[in-house]
Amino acid sequence: MRRFLVALIIPLLLAPSQASAAVPAVAPGPTATGFGGAIATVDATATRVGLDVLRSGGNAVDAAIAAAATLGVTEPFSSGIGGGGFLVFYNARTGKVSTIDGREAAPASMGETAFVNPDTGLPYAFQEARVSGISVGVPGTVATWQSALRQWGTRSLLASLLPAAIVARRGFPVDQTFRTQITDNAAAFSQFSSTSALYLPGGEPPRSVPRSVIPTWPVRTSASPSVASTRSTVGRSLATSPPPSRTRRPCPLRRSPGRRRRARRPPS
C-alpha cells in the first residue's frame, strides 16, 4: 500500500510547472504549536469542545466525535445526527487504518419509483422531492459514532454528546455563513412550525455577529433547548457499558466538584 501511494504522488510532483504558475500565491496563515494533540474544525466553538476533551484526558476519537456533534449544532447545514458519513481511524502505534461506512440507507419499503409522481408518471420536481418525507434516508451518523467509541474511544456516547447539548442550550454566536444558509432556505423552513421556531425566530433569520466582535461580545446567539434535549436523549438511549479491556473516563462536565473521599483507617 505504501508503494502504491508513492507511485501516485510522484507524478504530481513531476508535473509541468505551467499549471502551478497559474495558481496565485497564498499568504501563510497563523501557525499554532503545542503538544498532546491538535484539533481543527470549521467552527471555533466545535474546535474548543474537542480541545477540552483532549485536555481532560480523552483521545482523538473522543475529541473528534464531541466536536462533530457540536458541529451539528453550529453548522447544521453540513453535519448532524440526521445524516451520515465516513470515519477514518489511524492507529499510530500499529500503522493500521480502519474505516467505518456510516452513510445513509434507503428505507426498507422504498421502491425504485419512489420519486415518480403516480398521478403524472413524471419525476417529482427536485425541491418537492427534497423538502418532503420522500427523500428521507435512515441516518448513520450516530451509529458511526457509537461504533467508533466502542472500538477506539474511552468515553460513552452520552459523555461525547453532552458538550453539544450544552452549546445548544446556552447558545452560540451566529456568523454570516449561518445566517446566509438560513436565509437561502427560509421558504422551505417556513413550511414547518418546529423548524421555523428554531431557525426563524420572529419570522426572520437570526442576525449575525461580526467575527471581530465574537470573542468579546457574543450577544446575538442561537439557542435551542429542543436540540439539546435530542442529543441528551440519544446519548442516554444508546449508552452501553464499556468494553472490559478499556478504562472509561468520566465526563468532566458532569463531575461533582469539591468532594473527596475520606481515607479509611486500616484495621488495628
C-alpha positions in Angstrom: 0.0 0.0 0.0 2.8 2.4 0.8 4.5 1.8 -2.6 1.2 2.4 -4.3 0.7 5.7 -2.6 4.2 6.9 -3.5 3.6 5.9 -7.1 0.5 8.2 -7.2 2.2 11.1 -5.5 5.4 11.2 -7.7 3.6 12.1 -11.0 2.0 15.0 -9.2 5.4 16.3 -8.1 6.9 15.9 -11.5 4.0 17.6 -13.4 4.8 20.6 -15.6 5.1 23.9 -13.8 2.7 25.7 -16.1 -0.3 24.7 -14.0 1.2 25.8 -10.8 2.2 29.1 -12.3 -1.5 30.0 -12.8 -2.3 29.4 -9.1 -2.0 32.6 -7.1 0.3 32.6 -4.1 -1.4 32.1 -0.8 -0.2 34.1 2.2 0.8 31.9 5.1 -1.8 31.9 7.9 -1.2 31.8 11.6 0.6 28.8 12.9 -0.1 27.2 16.3 2.4 24.9 18.1 1.9 22.7 21.1 1.9 19.2 22.4 -0.6 16.5 23.5 -2.7 16.6 20.3 -4.4 19.0 18.0 -7.9 19.5 16.5 -9.3 21.6 13.7 -12.8 22.2 12.5 -14.6 25.0 10.6 -16.2 26.4 13.7 -14.4 27.8 16.8 -17.0 26.5 19.2 -16.7 23.0 18.0 -12.9 23.2 18.0 -13.0 24.4 21.6 -15.1 21.4 22.6 -12.7 19.0 21.0 -9.8 20.7 22.6 -11.4 20.5 26.0 -11.9 16.7 25.6 -8.2 16.3 24.8 -7.2 18.4 27.8 -9.4 16.3 30.1 -7.8 13.1 29.1 -9.8 12.0 26.1 -8.2 10.5 23.0 -8.5 11.6 19.3 -11.7 9.6 18.7 -13.4 11.1 21.8 -12.4 14.6 20.7 -13.5 14.1 17.1 -16.9 12.8 18.0 -17.6 15.5 20.6 -16.5 18.2 18.0 -18.6 16.6 15.2 -21.7 16.5 17.5 -21.2 20.2 18.2 -20.9 21.0 14.5 -24.3 19.5 14.2 -25.5 22.4 16.3 -23.3 25.3 15.0 -23.0 24.0 11.4 -26.3 22.2 10.9 -26.3 22.5 7.1 -23.1 20.5 6.8 -23.3 17.9 9.6 -25.8 16.5 12.0 -27.3 13.4 13.6 -29.8 13.1 10.9 -27.3 12.3 8.2 -24.3 10.0 7.6 -20.7 9.9 6.6 -17.4 8.1 6.8 -15.0 7.8 9.7 -11.3 7.0 9.1 -9.2 5.9 12.1 -5.4 5.7 12.0 -3.6 3.8 14.8 -0.1 5.4 15.0 1.1 2.5 17.2 0.3 -0.2 14.7 0.2 1.8 11.5 -3.2 0.3 10.7 -6.0 2.3 9.0 -9.6 1.4 9.8 -12.8 2.9 8.3 -16.5 2.9 9.1 -19.1 3.4 6.4 -21.9 5.3 8.1 -23.7 6.7 5.0 -27.4 6.8 5.0 -29.5 3.9 3.7 -32.9 4.0 1.9 -35.9 2.8 4.0 -36.7 -0.9 3.5 -40.0 -0.1 1.9 -38.6 2.3 -0.6 -39.1 1.2 -4.2 -37.4 2.3 -7.5 -40.4 4.5 -8.4 -40.4 6.5 -5.1 -39.5 9.7 -6.8 -42.1 9.3 -9.6 -45.5 11.1 -9.2 -48.1 8.4 -9.6 -50.6 10.9 -10.9 -48.5 12.1 -13.8 -45.9 9.4 -14.2 -43.2 12.0 -14.2 -40.5 12.5 -11.6 -41.2 15.0 -8.8 -39.5 18.4 -9.1 -36.3 18.4 -7.2 -37.4 20.8 -4.5 -40.6 18.9 -4.0 -38.8 15.7 -3.5 -36.1 17.3 -1.3 -38.4 19.1 1.1 -40.6 16.2 1.9 -40.5 12.8 3.5 -39.8 11.1 0.2 -36.1 11.9 0.3 -35.5 10.9 3.9 -32.9 8.2 4.5 -32.1 6.2 7.5 -29.3 8.1 9.4 -26.0 6.5 10.0 -24.1 9.2 12.0 -25.0 8.2 15.5 -24.3 4.5 14.8 -20.9 5.5 13.4 -20.0 7.5 16.5 -21.2 4.7 18.7 -19.2 2.1 16.8 -16.0 4.2 16.9 -16.3 4.9 20.6 -16.7 1.2 21.3 -13.7 0.2 19.3 -11.3 3.1 19.9 -12.8 5.6 22.3 -12.6 5.9 26.1 -15.9 7.7 26.7 -19.5 6.9 26.5 -21.7 8.3 23.7 -23.6 10.2 26.4 -20.5 12.0 27.6 -19.5 12.7 24.0 -22.8 14.3 23.1 -23.1 16.3 26.3 -20.9 19.2 25.2 -23.0 19.7 22.1 -26.2 19.7 24.2 -24.7 22.4 26.4 -23.8 24.5 23.4 -27.3 24.1 22.0 -28.9 25.1 25.4 -26.7 28.1 26.1 -26.5 29.3 22.5 -23.6 30.3 20.3 -22.6 33.3 18.2 -24.2 33.4 14.7 -21.8 34.1 11.9 -22.7 35.3 8.4 -22.5 31.9 6.9 -25.1 30.5 9.3 -27.4 33.4 8.6 -27.0 33.2 4.8 -27.8 29.4 4.8 -30.9 30.0 6.8 -32.0 32.9 4.5 -31.5 30.7 1.4 -33.8 28.0 2.9 -36.3 30.3 4.6 -39.1 29.4 2.2 -38.7 25.7 3.0 -38.3 26.2 6.7 -41.4 28.3 6.9 -43.5 25.2 6.0 -42.7 23.5 9.3 -43.6 25.1 12.6 -40.8 23.4 14.6 -38.2 24.4 12.0 -39.4 27.9 11.9 -39.3 28.3 15.7 -35.7 27.1 15.7 -34.2 28.9 12.6 -36.6 31.8 12.0 -37.3 33.4 15.4 -39.8 36.2 14.9 -40.1 35.1 11.3 -36.6 36.1 10.3 -33.1 34.5 10.4 -31.0 35.3 13.5 -28.7 38.3 13.0 -25.0 37.5 12.6 -22.2 38.9 14.7 -19.0 40.3 13.0 -16.1 38.0 13.6 -14.1 40.7 15.3 -16.9 41.1 17.8 -17.5 37.4 18.7 -14.6 36.9 21.2 -15.7 39.9 23.4 -19.4 40.4 22.6 -21.3 37.2 21.8 -24.7 38.9 22.2 -26.6 37.5 19.2 -26.7 33.8 19.8 -28.8 30.9 18.6 -30.0 28.6 21.3 -32.2 25.5 21.1 -33.3 23.6 24.2 -35.0 21.0 21.9 -31.8 20.3 20.1 -30.0 20.0 23.4 -32.7 17.6 24.6 -32.4 15.5 21.5 -28.7 14.9 22.0 -29.1 14.1 25.6 -31.8 11.6 24.8 -29.8 9.9 22.1 -26.8 9.6 24.3 -28.8 8.1 27.2 -30.8 5.7 24.9 -27.6 4.3 23.3 -25.5 4.3 26.4 -23.8 0.9 26.9 -21.2 -0.5 29.2 -17.6 0.0 28.1 -15.6 -2.9 26.7 -13.8 -4.8 29.5 -10.4 -4.1 28.1 -10.8 -0.3 28.2 -10.9 2.1 31.0 -13.7 4.7 30.5 -13.0 8.2 31.8 -15.9 10.1 33.3 -17.2 13.2 31.5 -15.5 16.2 33.1 -18.7 18.3 32.7 -20.7 16.1 34.9 -18.1 15.6 37.7 -19.3 16.9 41.1 -16.6 19.4 42.3 -15.2 19.7 45.8 -16.0 16.2 47.1 -13.2 14.0 48.2 -13.3 10.5 49.7 -12.1 10.3 53.3 -9.2 7.8 53.6 -10.1 4.7 55.6 -8.0 3.7 58.5 -6.5 0.2 58.3 -8.0 -2.2 60.9 -6.0 -2.3 64.1 
